[in-house]
Amino acid sequence: MHKEIRREQDLREAIIIAADGGVKTNLSAGVACTARVKVSPLTHAHSNFSIVGVDLHNGGRVRSHIHELNERVIICFGGAGTVQSSGRRYPVSQGTFVFCGRGVEVQFEQEGNDDLRLSIISFPPGPEARFDLFPAGDEHEFPANIAAILGVKWGEQPTGQLQDDFIVVQDDEGEEYWQAAPSVGFVSIKLAPPAIPLNYFCAASQLLEPGAKVRSHGHQVSEEIVIVTQGSGLAVIAGEQYKISEGDLVVLPPKVMHHFENNTDKQLRYGGVFLPPSVESALRATGVRKFPGIPRPTDIPRNPDTERMLVERYGFIIDGIS
């Protein structure tokens, strides 16, 4: 599945790419791994980020490396393993978010019987954006001059790495808020200013219970990058329905009307990255804080005043609210 939904007079397009879609390439990143470039300036009209999927197979690993020119958000949607940076090691599994700043040494390793499946979003576009330099089947490593141009260093230790340049947030961690019907479930703010040392994006996840859905909306200025991390459902974009499931990617430019539906009998969960940040404050303002052991409240307000606040204060687009 690879669909593009274009809008008139807009070079940027809404994109849906399946978990196993994209252009296979050899990124010389490690052993027993498969890389698929999903979005890059070579494939789509997006120049502020790139997205690559990396599957680590049995015993696979992405060897220790540093990106000097890119920040990255890595979202796991399958399998299990570890991520390590400067001697600190953390578990990685379905729903884990990792923030990796510029100049940060990082490596991933697969564990268990299933592939460790990662979606890596780079700002600005990372080395994978030049996948034309590394065709699939070419087992040679980056030539030293190409690696230097792309800002990649292998096996080196960073100097002066800051604590908040490497952040790992597990599926059951984050600042969580119950949401009003019909979005029965909760959201979790994973990465947002000032907890991260950047202010041009935020990341959150949303869980929808069976039968729940998000109301149709758009964002005035934010691009939204969505990775499905659990279950399946529907993405409704500009009125058209598209089936989505674990690992599928959805890219939504500003102003595109969209929503997500869980039309199954199992939970649907997906992670979203917003450029620039726009939703984290709205989620706090419209939700009810979720605490362990306290059941979901039954009186979460959702009314025209709430929707007007989303439009006027947080840049949402909602039909009928101007």
GILINUR-V514963 format. One record per backbone hydrogen bond with DSSP energy under -0.5 kcal/mol. NH is the residue of the N-H (numbers start at 1). CO is the residue of the C=O. If there is no record, write none. Layout:
NH;CO + NH;CO
//
This chain:
3;16 + 5;14 + 6;4 + 7;12 + 10;7 + 14;5 + 15;251 + 16;3 + 17;249 + 18;1 + 21;18 + 23;37 + 24;22 + 25;35 + 26;134 + 27;25 + 31;61 + 34;55 + 35;25 + 36;53 + 37;23 + 38;36 + 38;51 + 39;51 + 43;40 + 44;40 + 46;44 + 50;122 + 51;39 + 52;120 + 53;36 + 54;118 + 55;34 + 56;54 + 56;116 + 57;32 + 57;55 + 60;57 + 61;31 + 62;108 + 63;29 + 63;61 + 65;106 + 66;153 + 67;104 + 68;66 + 68;151 + 71;123 + 72;100 + 73;121 + 74;98 + 75;119 + 76;96 + 77;117 + 78;117 + 80;111 + 80;114 + 81;92 + 82;109 + 83;90 + 84;107 + 85;88 + 88;85 + 90;83 + 92;81 + 94;79 + 95;76 + 96;93 + 97;169 + 98;74 + 99;167 + 100;72 + 101;165 + 103;67 + 104;101 + 106;65 + 107;84 + 108;62 + 109;82 + 110;60 + 111;80 + 116;56 + 117;78 + 117;115 + 118;54 + 118;116 + 119;75 + 120;52 + 120;118 + 121;73 + 121;119 + 122;50 + 122;120 + 123;71 + 125;47 + 129;126 + 130;127 + 131;128 + 133;130 + 134;131 + 136;24 + 138;135 + 139;137 + 147;143 + 148;144 + 149;145 + 150;146 + 151;147 + 151;148 + 152;147 + 153;66 + 155;64 + 165;162 + 166;163 + 167;99 + 169;97 + 173;170 + 175;189 + 176;174 + 177;187 + 178;288 + 179;185 + 183;180 + 184;182 + 186;207 + 187;177 + 188;205 + 189;175 + 190;188 + 190;203 + 191;203 + 195;192 + 196;192 + 197;164 + 202;274 + 203;191 + 204;272 + 205;188 + 206;270 + 207;186 + 208;268 + 209;184 + 211;262 + 212;209 + 213;182 + 214;260 + 217;258 + 218;317 + 220;315 + 223;275 + 224;252 + 225;273 + 226;224 + 226;250 + 227;271 + 228;248 + 229;269 + 230;269 + 233;244 + 234;261 + 235;242 + 236;234 + 236;259 + 237;235 + 237;240 + 238;257 + 240;237 + 242;235 + 244;233 + 246;231 + 247;228 + 248;245 + 249;17 + 250;226 + 251;15 + 252;224 + 253;251 + 255;219 + 256;253 + 258;217 + 259;236 + 261;234 + 262;212 + 263;261 + 268;208 + 269;230 + 270;206 + 271;227 + 272;204 + 273;225 + 274;202 + 275;223 + 283;279 + 284;280 + 285;281 + 286;282 + 287;283 + 288;178 + 290;176 + 294;291 + 295;293 + 306;303 + 307;303 + 308;304 + 309;305 + 310;306 + 311;307 + 312;308 + 313;309 + 314;309 + 314;310 + 315;311 + 316;310 + 317;218 + 318;321 + 321;318 + 322;320
//
